[in-house]
C-alpha cells in the first residue's frame, strides 16, 4: 500500500505522469518527480536529475519508481544513468520498482542485492491489458490467463 508514502518517480514522460496519477488516487504522500530536463515538464514541478538531488530525494523516499525508457535499452551508456543511482541513500524498507516488464534490469538487481523489495512492470502490463479487454468486450478480463501468457512469453524469450 502506498497510502501516505513518500514516492519518487524517475522520468517525467507519459508513463511517469500515469504513475503519478495512480499514486495520487491511491493516497500516496509527497511525490518527487526527477527529470533530465525539468524545465520542460509542465504537469508538475520536477526536480533536476543531478547527483545531489537524486541523493536528497532517495534519502526520504519510501518508494522509487523508474518510469524512464532507460531500462528498455541494452546500451551500456544509457544503463549507466540507472547504475549511478544512489541506492545507498535509500532506507532499508524502501521499495524500488520499474515499469520494464520483459526483463529484470540492473536497477532492480542492485536494489534486490541491497535488500530492498522490488517489483517489475508485469502487473502494470497485465492490468492495462485487462482494462482494455473490458473496454473492448464489455466482459471481465481473464487476468490469470493473461498473467500466465505473459509469463510464458517472457520465459520463451
HELIX and SHEET records of a PDB file:
HELIX    1   1 UNK A   14  UNK A   25  1                                  12    
HELIX    2   2 UNK A   38  UNK A   40  5                                   3    
HELIX    3   3 UNK A   51  UNK A   60  1                                  10    
HELIX    4   4 UNK A   70  UNK A   72  5                                   3    
HELIX    5   5 UNK A   76  UNK A   83  1                                   8    
HELIX    6   6 UNK A   87  UNK A   89  5                                   3    
HELIX    7   7 UNK A  106  UNK A  113  1                                   8    
HELIX    8   8 UNK A  122  UNK A  137  1                                  16    
HELIX    9   9 UNK A  143  UNK A  155  1                                  13    
SHEET    1   A 6 UNK A  47  UNK A  48  0                                        
SHEET    2   A 6 UNK A  31  UNK A  35  1                                        
SHEET    3   A 6 UNK A   7  UNK A  10  1                                        
SHEET    4   A 6 UNK A  63  UNK A  66  1                                        
SHEET    5   A 6 UNK A  95  UNK A  98  1                                        
SHEET    6   A 6 UNK A 117  UNK A 119  1                                        
END                                                                             
